[in-house]
Amino acid sequence: MTSFEEIGSDIKSIEEMAFHGDPDAQNKLGICYREGLGVQQSYLEAVKWFKKAAEAGHSKALGNLGLSLFYGLGVEENKKQAIELFAKAAAQGHVGAQAKLGDCYFHGDGIAKDYEKAVEWLKKAVEQNHAIAQNILGVCYQKGYGLVQSYEEAVKYFRKSAEQGNKNGIFNLAMALHKGQGVEKNDQEAVLWFRKAAELGHDASQTNLGVCYLEGRGIEQSYEKAVEWFTKAAEQNYAEAQNNLAYCYECGKGIEQSFEKAVELYRKVAEQGIAIAQSNLGRCYEKGIGVTRNYEKAFEWYMKASELGDAESEVCLGWLYQNGLGVPQDFKEAVKWYSLASQKGNARAQVNLGHCYEHGQGVEKNTEKALELYKQSAKGNNTKGMNNLGACFLNGEGVEKNEKKAYEWFLKAAECGDAMAQYNVAYCYEHGVGVEQSDDNAIYWLARAAEQGDYDAEKAIKRILKKKEE
């Protein structure tokens, strides 16, 4: 909001000079009418005075009239004419018009997208220390739009913009610090910048600050604070925050657990066409979380998310087809969906696709291919992939039998908390497979599996204890 201090005159003085044909005063009077400063707000009156000053070639008035035309304020929207006015003002060195013209070329808004021209005008505005232009130029360097990509240059301009208080510049600097992109990774400093933008009402920063609290990243973990910031962003209809808030309701993190509220929020975001929420809503229908279990509805939402390229939903579709849940069982369709997600590096898809190859479900049996997929899944830290890889080494399926490697893969998955792998490690210890025999170690791993509800592990403990007594 402009103030009289910035304009440099009171309304009576401005009006008097404007009526006497002073272009600078006419432009200022237009600003007063646009913002309701000392007069009743009127976009129509603003346009009238901007036109008078613009006819005299006043660069600021050209820019302001351009903004009125660009956004349809007091005049019918005409972006083509607006951009012509921005170009005239920019050529006269008007920094705001240079920045706006660069922004239009960058986004292809009202004119054909042209990154080289965007960079040309943004650089002119940056020479005059324009904060918005600094941020957009930073994005150009980050993405390699219109110039040679440089994360270091991107950070330089994000920081310049951030130091002037530009919310988007602050956010982009925080993200660079979080990712360690163009600058040494520093989650503590990232949190400081996220907070600064969040307190200015920047929805994405509020959401990311919430994630930092949720994960204890760069700051002490606090589910309550996470919910607080997710709520602020959700109130601005920021979809990611609404989805995250739904997750907190579902898990009871920082807020009283409510599956119904979680589903309500997931649905709200899903209906906006956001893939992750569509996938989450599908999961709720599949598992019966906050709604009556309905595999057909689950399939419907997973399909919507998969159309947006969501790999997790593609895995879920494969699972439904593989097991005939909500759709007729079809192993070939299962393989199709697992393959799509597997190509995107989804570890769960890789292990499921590996299972199909191992057992010849929907595809010709190929234990070597199964082994390769299990390896890929294990690299993605999927415990089932690790466990299945161990089984391949144990049984010599798709690879030469190697009990030591079998034990090592079982152990890796077991240490990550996989109950089946814990049972398999216990088997190795009990029978001395790939490791020195030890009933005590077998009982230890069986107990860990039993804690997760593995009934067979409970029976095995009793059996070993009975054997030891004999």
C-alpha positions in Angstrom: 0.0 0.0 0.0 1.4 3.4 -1.0 1.5 6.2 1.6 1.4 10.0 1.3 5.0 9.9 2.6 6.0 7.9 -0.5 3.9 10.1 -2.8 5.5 13.1 -1.2 2.4 15.4 -1.1 -1.1 15.7 0.5 -4.2 15.0 -1.6 -5.2 18.6 -2.0 -1.8 19.6 -3.4 -1.8 16.5 -5.7 -5.3 17.4 -7.0 -4.5 21.0 -7.6 -1.3 20.1 -9.6 -3.1 17.3 -11.5 -5.9 19.6 -12.6 -3.2 22.1 -13.9 -1.8 19.4 -16.1 1.2 18.2 -14.1 1.8 14.5 -15.4 3.6 13.5 -12.2 0.7 14.7 -10.0 -1.8 13.1 -12.4 0.0 9.8 -12.0 0.0 10.2 -8.2 -3.7 11.1 -8.2 -4.4 7.9 -10.2 -2.5 6.0 -7.4 -4.7 7.6 -4.8 -7.9 6.6 -6.5 -6.6 3.1 -7.2 -5.7 2.6 -3.5 -8.4 4.7 -1.8 -5.7 7.0 -0.4 -7.4 10.3 0.8 -10.3 9.8 -1.7 -13.0 7.2 -2.3 -11.4 4.3 -4.1 -12.3 4.2 -7.8 -10.5 2.2 -10.5 -12.3 4.2 -13.1 -11.0 7.5 -11.8 -7.5 5.9 -11.5 -7.5 4.9 -15.1 -8.7 8.4 -16.2 -5.7 10.1 -14.5 -3.2 7.4 -15.5 -4.3 8.0 -19.1 -3.8 11.8 -18.9 -0.2 11.3 -17.5 0.6 8.5 -19.9 -0.4 10.7 -22.9 2.4 13.0 -21.8 4.8 10.1 -21.8 5.1 9.8 -18.0 6.9 6.4 -17.5 5.3 5.6 -14.2 1.9 6.4 -15.5 2.5 4.2 -18.6 3.4 1.3 -16.2 0.3 2.0 -13.9 -2.0 2.2 -16.9 -0.5 -1.0 -18.1 -1.3 -2.7 -14.8 -4.9 -1.5 -15.0 -5.3 -3.0 -18.4 -3.4 -6.2 -17.5 -5.7 -6.9 -14.5 -8.9 -5.3 -15.8 -9.1 -2.7 -13.1 -11.4 0.1 -14.1 -11.1 -0.9 -17.7 -11.7 -4.0 -19.9 -8.7 -6.4 -19.6 -6.3 -6.1 -22.5 -3.0 -7.8 -21.8 -1.7 -7.1 -25.3 -2.1 -3.4 -24.9 -0.8 -3.6 -21.3 2.4 -5.2 -22.5 2.9 -2.5 -25.1 2.6 0.1 -22.4 5.1 -1.9 -20.1 7.5 -2.0 -23.0 7.3 1.8 -23.5 7.8 2.4 -19.8 10.6 -0.2 -19.6 12.4 1.5 -22.5 12.4 4.7 -20.4 14.1 2.8 -17.6 11.0 2.3 -15.4 12.1 -0.5 -13.1 8.6 -1.8 -12.2 7.7 -2.0 -15.9 11.0 -3.8 -16.7 10.3 -6.4 -14.0 6.7 -6.8 -15.1 7.7 -7.2 -18.7 10.3 -9.8 -17.7 7.7 -11.6 -15.7 5.3 -11.7 -18.6 7.9 -13.2 -21.0 8.9 -15.7 -18.2 5.4 -17.0 -17.7 4.1 -16.4 -21.3 1.4 -14.2 -19.8 -0.2 -12.0 -22.4 2.7 -12.7 -24.8 4.6 -15.7 -26.2 6.9 -17.3 -23.6 10.5 -16.2 -24.3 13.1 -16.9 -21.6 15.9 -15.0 -23.3 13.8 -11.8 -23.4 12.6 -12.5 -19.9 16.2 -12.6 -18.7 17.1 -9.4 -20.7 14.4 -7.3 -19.0 14.9 -9.0 -15.6 18.6 -8.1 -15.6 17.7 -4.5 -16.3 15.4 -4.4 -13.3 17.9 -6.2 -11.2 20.4 -3.5 -12.0 18.0 -1.2 -10.2 17.7 -3.6 -7.2 14.2 -4.8 -7.9 13.3 -7.6 -5.4 10.8 -9.4 -7.5 13.0 -9.4 -10.6 15.9 -10.7 -8.4 13.8 -13.7 -7.4 12.6 -14.5 -10.9 16.2 -14.1 -12.3 17.2 -16.5 -9.6 14.7 -19.0 -10.8 16.0 -18.6 -14.4 19.5 -19.5 -13.1 18.1 -22.4 -11.1 16.3 -23.9 -14.1 18.7 -22.8 -16.8 16.0 -20.7 -18.5 17.4 -18.3 -21.0 20.9 -18.6 -19.7 23.5 -21.2 -18.5 22.2 -23.0 -15.4 24.0 -22.1 -12.1 22.6 -22.9 -8.7 25.2 -20.6 -7.1 24.0 -17.6 -9.2 20.4 -18.6 -8.3 21.2 -18.5 -4.6 22.9 -15.1 -5.0 19.8 -13.6 -6.4 17.4 -15.4 -4.1 19.4 -14.0 -1.2 19.3 -10.4 -2.6 15.6 -10.7 -3.0 15.1 -12.2 0.4 17.1 -9.5 2.1 14.6 -7.0 0.7 11.7 -9.0 2.2 10.3 -10.6 -0.9 8.3 -13.6 0.2 9.1 -15.7 -2.9 12.8 -14.9 -2.7 12.8 -15.8 1.0 11.1 -19.1 0.2 13.4 -20.0 -2.7 16.5 -19.2 -0.5 15.1 -21.5 2.2 14.5 -24.3 -0.2 18.1 -24.0 -1.6 19.5 -24.2 1.9 17.3 -27.2 2.7 18.4 -29.0 -0.5 22.0 -27.9 -0.4 21.5 -26.6 -3.9 24.1 -23.9 -4.8 24.9 -23.5 -1.2 26.0 -25.7 1.7 23.0 -27.6 3.1 21.8 -25.9 6.3 18.4 -26.9 7.7 18.8 -24.5 10.7 19.2 -21.5 8.5 16.5 -22.8 6.2 14.1 -22.8 9.1 14.9 -19.2 9.9 14.0 -18.1 6.3 10.9 -20.3 6.2 9.7 -18.7 9.4 10.4 -15.2 8.0 8.2 -15.8 4.9 5.6 -17.8 6.9 5.1 -14.8 9.3 4.5 -12.7 6.1 1.7 -15.1 5.2 3.5 -17.1 2.5 1.5 -20.4 2.3 4.3 -22.6 0.9 6.7 -21.4 3.6 4.1 -22.0 6.3 3.7 -25.5 5.0 7.4 -26.2 4.8 7.9 -24.8 8.3 5.2 -27.2 9.5 7.1 -30.1 7.8 10.3 -29.0 9.6 8.4 -29.2 12.9 6.8 -32.5 11.9 10.2 -34.1 11.1 12.4 -32.3 13.6 14.4 -31.0 10.7 16.6 -28.0 11.6 14.4 -27.4 14.7 13.2 -29.3 17.7 10.3 -31.6 16.7 6.9 -30.4 17.7 3.7 -32.0 16.2 1.6 -29.2 17.8 3.7 -26.5 16.0 3.5 -28.5 12.8 -0.3 -28.5 13.0 -0.4 -24.8 13.8 1.5 -23.9 10.6 -0.3 -26.4 8.5 -3.6 -24.9 9.7 -2.5 -21.4 8.8 -1.6 -22.5 5.2 -4.7 -24.7 4.9 -6.8 -21.6 5.8 -5.4 -20.0 2.6 -6.5 -23.1 0.7 -3.0 -24.3 0.1 -3.5 -27.9 -1.0 -0.3 -29.4 0.3 -0.9 -28.0 3.8 -4.5 -29.4 3.8 -3.1 -32.8 2.8 -0.5 -32.6 5.6 -3.1 -31.5 8.1 -5.2 -34.5 7.1 -2.2 -36.7 7.7 -1.9 -35.3 11.3 -5.6 -36.0 11.9 -5.2 -39.5 10.6 -2.2 -40.3 12.8 -3.2 -38.1 15.8 0.0 -36.1 15.6 -0.2 -32.7 17.3 -4.0 -32.9 17.3 -6.8 -35.3 18.5 -7.0 -38.2 16.1 -10.0 -38.1 13.8 -10.1 -40.4 10.8 -13.3 -38.7 9.6 -11.7 -35.2 9.5 -8.7 -36.7 7.8 -10.9 -38.1 5.1 -12.8 -34.9 4.8 -9.6 -33.0 4.2 -8.2 -35.6 1.8 -11.4 -35.4 -0.2 -11.3 -31.6 -0.3 -7.8 -31.6 -1.7 -8.4 -34.6 -4.0 -11.3 -32.8 -5.6 -8.9 -30.0 -6.5 -7.1 -32.6 -8.7 -4.1 -33.1 -6.4 -2.6 -36.5 -6.9 -1.1 -37.2 -3.4 -4.5 -36.5 -1.8 -6.3 -38.6 -4.4 -3.9 -41.4 -3.5 -4.4 -40.9 0.2 -8.2 -40.9 -0.2 -7.9 -44.1 -2.2 -5.9 -45.6 0.6 -8.6 -44.7 3.1 -11.2 -46.5 1.0 -8.9 -49.5 0.5 -8.2 -49.8 4.2 -11.5 -48.6 5.6 -9.9 -45.6 7.3 -12.6 -43.0 8.3 -15.0 -44.5 5.7 -16.5 -47.9 5.0 -14.1 -50.1 3.1 -14.8 -49.8 -0.6 -12.4 -51.3 -3.1 -14.3 -49.9 -6.1 -13.9 -46.3 -4.7 -10.3 -47.0 -3.9 -9.7 -48.0 -7.5 -11.5 -44.9 -8.7 -9.3 -42.5 -6.7 -6.1 -44.4 -7.4 -6.9 -44.2 -11.1 -7.4 -40.4 -10.9 -4.0 -40.0 -9.2 -2.3 -42.4 -11.7 -3.6 -40.2 -14.5 -1.5 -37.5 -13.0 1.5 -39.8 -12.9 1.5 -40.7 -9.2 3.7 -43.8 -8.9 2.3 -44.9 -5.5 -1.2 -45.0 -6.9 0.1 -47.1 -9.9 1.5 -49.6 -7.3 -1.9 -49.7 -5.6 -3.7 -50.3 -8.9 -1.4 -53.2 -9.5 -2.1 -54.6 -6.1 -5.9 -54.4 -6.6 -5.6 -56.1 -10.0 -3.2 -58.8 -8.6 -5.6 -59.6 -5.8 -8.9 -59.0 -7.6 -10.0 -56.3 -5.2 -12.7 -54.0 -6.6 -11.8 -55.2 -10.1 -11.6 -58.7 -11.7 -8.3 -60.3 -11.0 -5.9 -59.7 -13.8 -2.2 -60.5 -13.4 -1.3 -58.9 -16.7 -2.9 -55.6 -15.7 -1.0 -55.9 -12.4 2.3 -56.3 -14.2 1.4 -53.2 -16.4 0.9 -51.0 -13.4 3.8 -52.3 -11.4 6.0 -51.7 -14.4 4.9 -48.1 -14.8 5.7 -47.3 -11.2 8.9 -49.4 -11.2 10.2 -47.3 -14.1 9.8 -44.3 -11.9 12.0 -45.9 -9.2 9.2 -46.9 -6.8 10.8 -49.6 -4.6 7.4 -51.1 -3.6 6.5 -51.5 -7.3 9.9 -53.1 -8.0 9.5 -55.8 -5.3 5.9 -56.5 -6.4 7.0 -56.8 -10.0 9.8 -59.0 -8.9 7.3 -61.3 -7.2 5.3 -61.5 -10.5 8.5 -62.5 -12.4 9.5 -65.0 -9.7 6.2 -66.8 -9.8 5.2 -66.2 -13.4 2.1 -64.1 -12.7 1.0 -62.1 -15.7 4.5 -62.5 -17.2 6.8 -65.4 -18.2 8.7 -66.7 -15.2 12.2 -65.2 -15.0 14.1 -65.6 -11.7 17.0 -63.6 -12.9 14.7 -60.6 -13.7 13.1 -61.1 -10.3 16.5 -61.0 -8.6 17.4 -57.7 -10.5 14.1 -56.1 -9.4 14.6 -57.2 -5.8 18.1 -55.6 -5.9 16.7 -52.4 -7.2 14.0 -52.4 -4.5 16.6 -53.2 -1.8 18.7 -50.2 -3.0 15.5 -48.1 -2.4 15.6 -49.4 1.3 12.5 -51.5 0.8 12.6 -54.2 3.5 10.5 -56.7 1.5 13.0 -56.4 -1.4 15.9 -57.0 1.0 14.1 -60.1 2.5 13.2 -61.5 -1.0 16.7 -60.9 -2.1 17.9 -62.9 0.9 15.5 -65.7 -0.1 16.9 -65.8 -3.6 20.4 -66.3 -2.2 19.2 -68.9 0.3 17.4 -70.9 -2.4 19.7 -70.2 -5.3 16.9 -68.7 -7.4 18.2 -66.5 -10.2 21.6 -66.5 -8.6 24.2 -69.0 -7.2 23.2 -70.2 -3.7 25.0 -68.2 -1.0 23.9 -68.7 2.6 26.1 -65.9 4.0 24.7 -63.3 1.6 21.2 -64.6 2.4 21.8 -64.1 6.1 23.2 -60.6 5.5 20.1 -59.5 3.5 17.7 -60.9 6.0 19.6 -59.1 8.8 19.6 -55.8 7.0 15.8 -56.0 6.6 15.3 -57.3 10.1 17.3 -54.3 11.6 14.8 -52.1 9.7 12.0 -53.7 11.6 10.6 -56.2 9.0 8.9 -59.0 10.9 9.3 -61.6 8.2 13.0 -60.9 7.9 13.4 -61.1 11.7 11.8 -64.6 11.5 14.2 -65.5 8.7 17.3 -64.2 10.7 16.1 -66.4 13.6 15.9 -69.3 11.2 19.5 -68.7 10.2 20.7 -68.6 13.8 18.7 -71.7 14.8 20.1 -73.8 11.9 23.5 -72.1 11.5 22.7 -70.9 8.0 25.3 -68.3 6.9 26.1 -67.6 10.5 27.3 -69.4 13.6 24.4 -71.4 15.2 22.9 -69.7 18.3 19.5 -70.5 19.9 19.8 -67.4 22.1 20.2 -65.2 19.0 17.3 -67.0 17.3 15.1 -66.4 20.3 16.1 -62.7 20.4 15.0 -62.2 16.7 11.9 -64.3 17.1 10.9 -62.2 20.1 11.2 -59.0 18.0 9.0 -60.6 15.3 6.5 -61.8 17.9 6.2 -58.2 19.3 4.8 -57.3 15.9 2.1 -60.0 16.1 3.9 -62.8 14.3 2.2 -65.9 15.8 4.6 -68.3 14.1 7.4 -66.6 15.9 5.7 -67.1 19.2 5.4 -70.8 18.5 9.0 -71.1 17.4 10.2 -69.5 20.7 8.3 -72.2 22.6 9.7 -74.9 20.5 13.3 -73.7 20.9 12.9 -73.3 24.7 11.4 -76.8 24.9 14.4 -78.1 22.9 16.8 -76.4 25.2 15.2 -78.0 28.3 15.6 -81.5 26.9 
